Amino acid sequence: MKAEDTLTHRKFAVKIISKTALRAQGKEKYIIVEKQVLQLASGSPFLVHADFAIQTKKNVLFGLEFVSCGDLFDLLLRKGRLDLTSSRFYGAELVCGIQFLHRKGVIHRDLKLENILLTDTGHVKITDFGLSLVNMHGGRTSIGVAGTVGYIAPEVRRELFYVFFKLY
């Protein structure tokens, strides 16, 4: 949802998350992680950050930096293939954003075209930290699958397919 501060006329993207839905899915911890990462994100120009977080009896609301020019998925639908210069530019900014997260011990786990927003000045902003892992410093690893099915690496998809059919 888009919102505007009536005093400053600053725009925000408000992410509304139902507490009932979180509890029903057993995903209460994800909201805490997302808040932590959104707070860290203010240190990088390539990550969407939160300006505020509030909660009601039914919902948690994040007031996010408003990014007005859509996402990389929409851009590719409109323009088709990007030229080499644009690809390098967006790629470099993505690497900088991901490196920032990794230095802070964060793994995104749902990086996809729809989670790469574009600003009105032509820069990228990575968003949607709900599946992130935090405190992943040193040799810490994670086992399991997270993210959007269509974006899972082929070798992971093959392993899931093998495990699924082995069970039956």
Phi, psi and omega in degrees: 000140178266137180224162180223135174287121185291338179276313185262346184064019176283138182264148178226152167261122182257118177266120182251124183238124181286126177294324179298314179296319178299313180296317182298326181267358182066035186244031180301324183294333182296326181291323178292317178297315180300319178297317179300315182291320178298326176291318177296326188300336181298345179276359180229135178286355184253012179232139174290135179242164178261136175268334177200160174220131177223164175222150174246185177297329186255336189224159167248134181237131174250126173269102186262154172307129181277123180244118198265354190250028175080198182237174183294327177300310179297320179300316180292326176296319182286314189262340188080212182297139177278150175288165185299319180297314179296318179299316179295318181298307179297320179299318180296317179293323177297315179300317179299317178296315180292321177299320178301312179300314182296321177298331179271004179080026182248134172247127187291305177072002175215042180283120180208168184305322181290342179259014175243102183270160180240131180276168179290349176260006174089014180258163179265153174222117178281139182224180176064082182260018185297333180257008183296155170250140179244167180060038181262057181269160174063228184268010181298139179230170178226141177243135179134173182243135176215158177114193183265130187308314182296347182250002179290139180302143183305321181292327177289318179299318179298318180296317178298317179300314180298312181297316181300312183282339175292327180290336184252000000 
